[in-house]
Amino acid sequence: MIEVEVKLPVTDLDEIKSALKEFGFKEKCLIEEHDTYFDNQQGDIRTNDEALRVRETKDHLSGKVWAQINFKGKKLDTRTMTREELETGVEDGAVCRNILQAIGYIPVAPEVIKKRLMLQKESITVCLDNVHGLGEFLELEILADSEEKKDDALGQIESVLNSLGYQISDTVRTSYLSMLQNGKSRNV
């Protein structure tokens, strides 16, 4: 699966949420995510601009809790966060983290914690994120099942972004983890 994604720092999530609802987006869930990233002893994963993480999620509306392991490949273009993404659910996030450590992977500090309101319209998912230590961000993403479909997906994302008054040039290609490690605020 190809995750076509853009991310940008914003200052008023409520205003963006109102505009998205006017465009027909519906609230999907309000969740809190705790992401622990891992690398090998040599640091190859981060050096290769890839990511390996265990994510634990709690849905604040339903109380449901779940975990997943996720691998993100190298970015596929120079403008967005688009990359191959592989993920699957795991029964216990703590056990998954312990397995990774037992086979030689090292947790990368800090843990990324965010509250995320997800909205959906057709194939477009919007995440309104409040990231602990960074501030507020807007993410738009579409999962494309092939590289041939990623340009069309990006066009759809760009249309929503433009409707909100933003451009692709306003987006950032830096992960929340990297921003936290570099001590950057939302004004990245």
Order of alpha helices (4+ residues) and beta strands (2+ residues): beta-alpha-beta-alpha-beta-beta-beta-alpha-beta-beta-beta-alpha-alpha
